[in-house]
Amino acid sequence: MKVTLIPVTPFQQNSSLLVCEATGRAAVVDPGGDLDVIQGEIARQKVTVEKVFLTHGHIDHCAGAKTLATHYGVPIEGPHPDESFWLDKLPDQSTRFGFPAAEAFEPDRWLQDGETVKFGDETLEVYHCPGHTPGHVVFFSRAHRLALVGDVLFAGSIGRTDFPRGNHADLVRAIREKLWPLGDDVTFVPGHGPTSTFGAERRTNPYVADGVKA
């Protein structure tokens, strides 16, 4: 599976283009905006988009999802149903953060913890990881030892929990109980900033390293 990071919006959010190299089928994760850039990369790689996946409902991650999915005639899968709280507030979010007007929408498929999503020959496991937002999900490729974690975890930090319905204890619990068991060797793509590994964060992250009290 080939992964291309495409930083979008003034928040430099890492939208990801996932490509199944065996089939040329692709999925776009968190198309928050700058759709011309995302579509340009899709055209450059000459791949066929099959799905749009969303980790959560903050505007920099999902503002372009409906337009992109409609353009390619593909479904939106994710996040978890608890994220309707944020998707319903997209018009308010666009005003608050100075984004182009964004309409509320519902994905074609809500995701539950333990389910899987597929594109091409690739399968991603779904983990519900609340805390940054109530319905945040993480996508994990067991075959490629890669996780797309949205704003749950960053290199050297964790997601903010001061938004409505955020919860610091829930976030730390999700990281430690759902992500760490996947393995120290797992590389993760965060919603912002550089990639890292779970092992590196367990050693050095000031919020969730082993031995740090929540």
PyMOL commands that set and color helices and strands:
alter all, ss='L'
color gray80, all
select helices_A, chain A and resi 35-45+59-62+65-72+81-87+90-97+168-182+198-204
alter helices_A, ss='H'
color red, helices_A
select strands_A, chain A and resi 2-8+13-20+25-29+48-53+76-77+116-119+122-128+137-141+146-150+153-154+157-158+187-190+196-197
alter strands_A, ss='S'
color yellow, strands_A
deselect
rebuild
show_as cartoon
